[in-house]
Amino acid sequence: MSEDGVGQGGAGGVIRLIGVRETPLSVDEVYAAVGAPGAGGIAVFAGTVRDTDHARAVSGLSYSAHPTVERQLRVVMEKVAADHPVLGLAAVHRVGDLRIGDIAVVVAASCPHRAEAFAACRKLIDDLKAQVPIWKHQTFADGGDEWVGAC
């Protein structure tokens, strides 16, 4: 998978960064990608690996993705760009083995106003989780495991 989608245009050039990576993610990189002179608000969401899920202790997890993951992520981002007055969008997601506390996903949206930025960022993370083919395999301290996926 490519490292990022910088400069790939689309949605009027507002999609600034798309990535699915095995390497650690940078909130600073995602924030910087969406900067724009007209941005009065930049909203950033970082999802991290927590130590419990459904009252069970999590010992670790691994993310995997379908080969079309970046294409599907771009479709989600284009829809967010069409529905919100975004100036910049960015989204990166980890794959591979992650530990408790690791950053699993970072998304950001810049807009003329804060309320618009919050709405666009929330839509981006919610639709990413619901529509982009990324699956999480959680292992629990009690020896159990489960697969959790968007698609």
Residue pairs with C-beta under 8 A, 6 or more apart in sequence:
1 19
1 20
1 21
1 65
1 67
1 69
1 70
1 95
2 18
2 19
2 70
3 19
3 21
4 17
4 18
4 19
4 92
5 15
5 16
5 17
5 18
5 19
5 70
5 74
6 16
6 17
6 33
8 15
8 18
9 15
10 74
10 77
10 78
11 77
11 78
11 81
11 82
11 89
12 81
14 81
14 86
14 87
14 88
14 89
15 74
15 77
15 78
15 81
15 89
15 90
16 33
16 34
16 88
16 89
16 90
17 29
17 30
17 33
17 34
17 89
17 90
17 91
17 92
18 70
18 73
18 74
18 77
18 90
18 91
18 92
19 70
19 91
19 92
19 93
20 65
20 69
20 70
20 73
20 92
20 93
20 94
20 95
20 134
21 92
21 93
21 94
21 95
22 94
22 95
22 96
23 94
24 94
24 102
24 103
25 46
25 92
25 93
25 94
25 103
25 104
25 105
25 106
26 106
27 44
27 46
27 103
27 106
29 92
30 44
30 90
30 91
30 92
30 106
30 107
30 108
31 42
31 44
31 108
33 88
33 90
33 108
34 42
34 87
34 88
34 89
34 90
34 108
34 109
34 110
35 42
35 88
35 110
36 87
36 88
36 110
38 87
38 112
39 87
39 88
39 110
39 111
39 112
39 117
40 111
40 112
40 113
40 114
40 117
41 110
41 111
41 112
41 113
41 114
41 115
41 116
41 117
41 118
42 88
42 108
42 109
42 110
42 117
43 108
43 109
43 110
43 111
43 114
43 117
43 118
43 120
43 121
43 122
44 106
44 107
44 108
44 121
45 105
45 106
45 107
45 108
45 121
45 122
45 124
45 125
46 103
46 105
46 106
47 103
47 104
47 105
47 106
47 125
48 101
48 102
48 103
48 104
49 58
49 60
49 61
49 98
49 99
49 100
49 101
49 102
49 104
50 58
50 100
51 57
51 58
51 100
52 58
53 138
53 140
56 140
56 141
56 142
56 144
57 140
57 141
57 142
58 100
58 138
58 139
58 140
58 141
59 139
59 140
59 141
60 97
60 98
60 99
60 100
60 138
60 139
61 97
61 98
61 136
61 137
61 138
61 139
62 96
62 97
62 98
62 136
62 137
63 93
63 94
63 95
63 96
63 98
63 104
63 134
63 135
63 136
63 137
64 95
64 134
64 135
64 137
65 93
65 95
65 132
65 133
65 134
65 135
66 72
66 133
66 134
66 151
68 133
69 93
69 132
69 133
69 134
72 131
72 132
72 133
73 91
73 93
73 128
73 132
75 131
76 124
76 127
76 128
76 131
76 132
77 89
77 91
77 124
79 127
80 86
80 89
80 109
80 120
80 123
80 124
80 127
81 89
83 123
84 109
84 111
84 116
84 119
84 120
84 123
85 111
85 112
85 116
85 120
86 109
86 110
86 111
86 116
86 120
87 110
87 111
87 112
88 108
88 109
88 110
89 107
89 108
89 109
89 110
89 120
89 124
90 106
90 107
90 108
91 105
91 106
91 107
91 108
91 124
91 128
92 105
92 106
92 107
93 104
93 105
93 128
93 132
93 134
94 102
94 103
94 104
94 105
95 134
98 104
105 125
105 128
107 121
107 124
107 125
107 128
108 121
109 117
109 120
109 121
109 124
110 117
111 117
111 120
128 134
128 150
129 150
130 150
131 150
131 151
132 150
132 151
133 149
133 150
133 151
134 149
134 150
135 147
135 148
135 149
135 150
136 147
136 148
136 149
137 145
137 146
137 147
137 148
138 145
138 146
138 147
138 148
139 145
140 146
